[in-house]
Amino acid sequence: MNRDTIQVPEKGTYKWQLFNYWSDEFRQTQADHSAYIALNFAGALDACRNKLHKLIQHHRQQATKATACERHNRAIERLQNTMSGAAMAYESGFRRH
Protein backbone atom coordinates (compact mmCIF):
# COMPACT_ATOMS: atom_id res chain seq x y z
CA MET A 1 0.00 0.00 0.00
CA ASN A 2 1.46 3.33 -1.07
CA ARG A 3 0.76 6.29 1.19
CA ASP A 4 1.56 9.91 0.59
CA THR A 5 2.90 11.51 3.72
CA ILE A 6 2.23 15.08 4.73
CA GLN A 7 5.34 17.20 4.53
CA VAL A 8 5.77 19.15 7.74
CA PRO A 9 7.08 22.68 7.17
CA GLU A 10 10.46 23.59 8.61
CA LYS A 11 10.26 24.07 12.37
CA GLY A 12 10.15 27.68 13.54
CA THR A 13 8.68 29.08 10.33
CA TYR A 14 5.29 30.75 10.04
CA LYS A 15 3.99 27.82 7.96
CA TRP A 16 5.15 25.44 10.70
CA GLN A 17 3.26 27.50 13.32
CA LEU A 18 0.09 27.32 11.23
CA PHE A 19 0.56 23.61 10.62
CA ASN A 20 1.13 23.01 14.33
CA TYR A 21 -1.95 25.04 15.30
CA TRP A 22 -4.29 23.29 12.87
CA SER A 23 -2.99 19.80 13.60
CA ASP A 24 -3.51 20.42 17.34
CA GLU A 25 -6.99 21.78 16.59
CA PHE A 26 -7.80 18.65 14.56
CA ARG A 27 -6.54 16.31 17.30
CA GLN A 28 -8.56 18.15 19.98
CA THR A 29 -11.73 18.13 17.88
CA GLN A 30 -11.35 14.43 17.15
CA ALA A 31 -10.72 13.67 20.83
CA ASP A 32 -13.79 15.68 21.88
CA HIS A 33 -15.93 13.91 19.32
CA SER A 34 -14.66 10.48 20.41
CA ALA A 35 -15.28 11.32 24.08
CA TYR A 36 -18.81 12.45 23.25
CA ILE A 37 -19.54 9.22 21.37
CA ALA A 38 -18.14 7.11 24.22
CA LEU A 39 -20.17 8.97 26.85
CA ASN A 40 -23.30 8.75 24.74
CA PHE A 41 -22.98 4.99 24.14
CA ALA A 42 -22.24 4.41 27.82
CA GLY A 43 -25.51 6.15 28.68
CA ALA A 44 -23.70 8.73 30.81
CA LEU A 45 -25.17 11.69 28.96
CA ASP A 46 -28.73 10.49 29.56
CA ALA A 47 -28.10 10.19 33.30
CA CYS A 48 -26.47 13.64 33.40
CA ARG A 49 -29.29 15.17 31.38
CA ASN A 50 -32.00 13.66 33.60
CA LYS A 51 -30.29 14.70 36.83
CA LEU A 52 -29.66 18.23 35.56
CA HIS A 53 -33.26 18.65 34.40
CA LYS A 54 -34.59 17.44 37.77
CA LEU A 55 -32.36 19.83 39.69
CA ILE A 56 -33.24 22.78 37.48
CA GLN A 57 -36.94 21.95 37.74
CA HIS A 58 -36.66 21.80 41.54
CA HIS A 59 -34.93 25.19 41.71
CA ARG A 60 -37.44 26.76 39.31
CA GLN A 61 -40.30 25.61 41.54
CA GLN A 62 -38.53 26.99 44.60
CA ALA A 63 -37.73 30.26 42.79
CA THR A 64 -41.43 31.08 42.64
CA LYS A 65 -41.30 31.78 46.39
CA ALA A 66 -40.38 35.42 46.98
CA THR A 67 -38.12 34.71 49.97
CA ALA A 68 -35.63 32.49 48.12
CA CYS A 69 -36.01 33.59 44.50
CA GLU A 70 -32.53 35.06 44.07
CA ARG A 71 -30.77 32.11 45.70
CA HIS A 72 -32.52 29.57 43.48
CA ASN A 73 -31.87 31.60 40.35
CA ARG A 74 -28.15 31.60 41.23
CA ALA A 75 -28.33 27.83 41.76
CA ILE A 76 -29.89 27.39 38.31
CA GLU A 77 -27.14 29.52 36.77
CA ARG A 78 -24.44 27.45 38.51
CA LEU A 79 -26.06 24.23 37.32
CA GLN A 80 -26.11 25.45 33.76
CA ASN A 81 -22.40 26.21 34.00
CA THR A 82 -21.43 22.76 35.26
CA MET A 83 -19.77 20.04 33.25
CA SER A 84 -23.19 18.41 32.81
CA GLY A 85 -24.51 21.60 31.30
CA ALA A 86 -21.44 21.85 29.10
CA ALA A 87 -21.86 18.24 27.96
CA MET A 88 -25.48 18.90 27.06
CA ALA A 89 -24.55 22.03 25.12
CA TYR A 90 -21.84 20.05 23.35
CA GLU A 91 -24.35 17.32 22.53
CA SER A 92 -26.86 19.81 21.13
CA GLY A 93 -24.09 21.15 18.87
CA PHE A 94 -23.74 17.73 17.26
CA ARG A 95 -27.49 17.44 16.72
CA ARG A 96 -27.56 20.69 14.72
CA HIS A 97 -24.90 19.53 12.24
N, C-alpha and C positions, 0 to 999 in steps of 0.2 A: 504494500500500500504506500503510495507516494503522497506525502503531505507537504504543503507549502508552509513554512514557518513565518511568523511575523518578525520582521526585522525591527529590533528595538533601536531607537535613535541613540546617538552617543550621549552618555551620561553627562549631566550638567548643562546640556543645551536646552533651549526653550521647547523644542519639539519633544525632548525627553521628559520635561516637566509636564507637558500636556498629555503625553502618553501615560505617564505615571498616574496622573490625576484620573484620567478616564478609565484606566485599567482597575484602579482602586474602587472607583465608582461602580464599575460593572461587578466586581467581586462582592461589594457590599449589597448591591441590589439583588444579586443572585442568592446571597446568604439570607437576606431578609425574606425573599420569596420562599426559599426552602424551609425556613423556620416557620413561616405562616402555614405552609402546606402540612408540615409535621404536626403543628399544634391543632390544626383543623381536623386532620385524620384521627388524632388522639382524642378528640372530643373536648379538648381543654378550652377552646374558644366558646363552645356552647355553655359550659359550666360558668365561665367568667361572665359571659353575656347575661345569663339568667341571674347570677348573684348581683351583678351591677344594677340590672333593672329593678330587682327587688329592693335593693338599698335606696336607689333613687326614688322609687315609688313611696317607700316609707318616709323619706325625708320630705317629699312633696306634700304628703298628707299632714305631716307634722308642721310644715311651713304655713299651713292655713291658719294656725293658731297665732294670734298677734304677739304673744309673749315670747315665742321662740323662733319667729319667722327668719330673722337675720342669721341666727346660728345654723338653721337647717339649710338655708340658701348657700351658706359658706360650705357646709358639708357636701351639698350636691356639687358645687364647683370643684371641691377637692376630689370627689369621686370621679368626676369627668376628666380630671387631669392625672389619674392613676395609670398604671401600666395596662390595666384592664380596659380603661377608656381608650388608651392609645392603640391597643390591639384591635378594638372594635373599629376605630377610625381607619386603621390600616386595612382591616378586612373590607370595609365599605369601599375603600379605594380600589380594591381588586374587582369588586362587583360592578363598578362603573365602567371598567375597561373591557 
